[in-house]
Amino acid sequence: MPQGKKVSGAQSVERAAAALRAVARYGQAGVTAPDIARDLSLNGTTAYRLLMALVGERLLERDAKERRFRIGPGIHALSASATSGFSFTEHFDQALNRIADETGDTVMLSVRRGNQSLCLARKEGSFPIRTMTLQVGSRRPLGIGAGSLALLAFLPSAEMDAALEANARFYPEFGLDSAVVRQMIEEAKTLGYALNDGRVLEGMTAIGVPIRDIAGRVVAAVSVAAISPRVAGERRSAILTAVRSALEGLAPVPE
């Protein structure tokens, strides 16, 4: 083989890496296949096939309605594992399955990434009415949603205040403001868990339980979401018991 000539496999890897970098530059707004074709000087068919192959590996996700590509849950999960050398998704997988089986509702695992929360895992229970909640890979400002609120409410005061200030301009997109989020934080501290009672999505209630590492710092949260009547009264207490019981049997999260 002549020196400098690229084998097809290496070229494919280079193209895939270039496509991931190109999509990442567009952020949450996403990007269309023609735009990526233009950016990478590829023909339209090649760009589309490349992007869809990355979707198949969960490294990208595609909005079926808008036909826009975004960084997918596989990238977020890899990032979370690589950052800490610890896989949150693997560590909590059995516990999440157990909670979903016992409650019948939607269960999610979220971690903090800067001033945002990142959904790493989602498990569906058996109850036929599902809530339109977070998807794996979704990010939200800290404080929006029960898991995200649990991550925020139990931070040290200085970190909490900094996150609130940074996210103040984003809260109105979810029908909230910093003052309301602060009220929710105080409620969470009193209860010992976060409660989102129809504030983000009408008719849906969720609770979020913080998870601490061996040093006592909040590093993750498990949330359970359902239609509001299923998260009221004694049933809310039963859900909390199921969550805490499933988490108690796990090894501590390392620093």
Number of C-alpha atoms within 10 A of each C-alpha: 6 5 5 6 8 11 9 9 9 10 12 13 11 12 17 18 12 15 20 21 12 18 24 18 13 14 12 14 11 18 21 19 22 15 16 22 19 12 14 14 10 15 13 15 12 11 24 17 12 18 26 17 14 22 19 11 13 18 21 23 22 20 12 8 6 10 13 17 27 25 26 21 23 19 15 20 21 13 13 20 14 11 9 11 10 14 17 20 17 11 14 19 15 14 21 26 17 20 29 24 18 16 24 21 25 27 29 25 28 32 25 22 14 10 22 22 28 28 26 24 24 24 20 21 21 13 13 9 12 16 18 12 19 22 15 20 22 19 22 20 25 29 30 24 28 32 35 32 29 35 31 32 27 23 15 11 11 9 14 20 15 11 19 23 12 14 20 15 12 17 19 11 9 14 12 16 16 17 11 14 20 18 10 21 22 15 15 23 13 10 10 15 23 31 24 24 21 14 18 18 17 10 13 21 24 29 27 30 26 26 23 18 14 12 10 10 16 20 21 25 27 29 30 31 28 24 20 16 12 18 23 14 9 10 13 17 12 15 23 21 13 18 25 17 14 18 20 10 9 12 11 14 19 12 12
